[in-house]
Amino acid sequence: MSGGHLKVLHLRGSCGLYGAEQVILDLVRHQPKLDVEPLVMDFRRPDDDEGPFLRAAAEQGCRALPLRCRGRFDLRAARALRQLAIEEEIDVFHGHDYKANFYGYLALRNLPLPLVATNHGYDRQGLRLAFYHFLDSRLLRRMDAIIAVAESVAEAMARRGIPRDRVTIIRNGLDPQAFVSLSLSPQRRRQLRADLGVPDGRRIIGTVGRLEPQKGYDLLLAVFARLLADAPDLHLVIVGDGSLRDVLAAQARELGVTDHVTFAGVRPDVTSILRVFSVFVSSSRSEGMPMAVLEAAALEVPIVATAVGDVPYLIEDGVTGKLVPPGEVSALACAMGEMLAAPVKAVALGRAARDRVESRFLAQQTANRIVDVYRRALGRLPGGAEGHSLAARTRQ
């Protein structure tokens, strides 16, 4: 660090370009304006390519490097991380999941640089992941600063024994102006619909997210089948992949709606796809602050969402969208039906949601607050650290 300039290493164990990855990409795009030089790293096996997350970071001008890792526990990866932090004179380590936190603590715990962790939410389930989350709760207590993306995430950490006063809530943000020019030509719109297998004349109900239990896509399929019985011009598009893909596809077959459902998988053109949705639905059982909902709102897509996590901070029922209790099929069906039946009202709700994004969820504000966390953490190091490089701090 020199004259207030910070070098920050971001580490993520990415499984694709999902919400947390987009949050990090937005963050590192804004950090250079705040005199922060970001370096993005992702765990990759020795024979893997750089992967979509690192490619996306590099495409927007950020340094992006793989951290080669041969398994769940690889001491060589920890040593490589430590060596890189020393050679690059990293000022702050910023971990973005339990694996990143583990390797960051293992490799850097006795170096004079603060360890910062963002909890993007406990959004996956299973015994193995429950064990990892247990370990992560122990690691988080040893971090110099902890960030939660939503009040619900901070509350979940408190239930795991992490003191609430040690957690800073910084909600996800985006750049609404980046979405202004993203209109689709009629030709592009027709092409997208054809790529998604949606026949002409059908209205699209859509969603974006990992195909995991907490997303509630089993409930969404059940509701869709109910609506389709009365409105055969509907089509459901689910963008994303995950452990439940085959299960959900089987459910669609059992419900007899396969010809009206598209499982689109992971797509690089999510923003364009959102443009062809008549209604965006978030059916989650649990969430933090999902980026897909924020992006849909920035594009003025009418939104029906469950009242989980910090979603009600964006979606206010009857004002910026439709909000329903999680897990209630009848309420979700009613809200989706009402949104589809009143397109003029739906447009007004979409516009109001965009206004809410512009007032509460700006990426620049998020970046400002996170950099403040870095500087406070540096200031708490023994003897203070502002204005000193890692090499100088190591000699102190």
Buried (B, 14 or more C-beta within 10 A) or exposed (E): BEEEEBBBBBBBBBBEBBBBBBBBBBBBBBBEEBEBBBBBBBBBEEEEEBBBBBBBBBEEEBBBBBBBBEEEEBEEBBEBBBEBBBEBBBBBBBBBBBBBBBBBBBBBEEBBBBBBBBBBBBBBBEEEBEEBBEEBBBBBBEBBBBBBBBBBBBEBBBEBEBEEEBBBBBBBBBBBEBBEEEEBEEEBBBEBBEEBBBEEEBBBBBBBBBBBBBBBBBBBBBBBBBBBEEBEEBBBBBBBBBEBBEBBBEBBEEBEBBEBBBBBEBBEEBBBBBBBBBBBBBBBBBBBBBBBBBBBBBBBBBBBBBBBBBBBBBBBBEEBBBBBEBBBBEBBBBBBBBBBEEEEEBEBBBBBBBBBBBEBBBBBBBBBBBBEBBBEBBEEBEEEBEEBBBEBBEEE
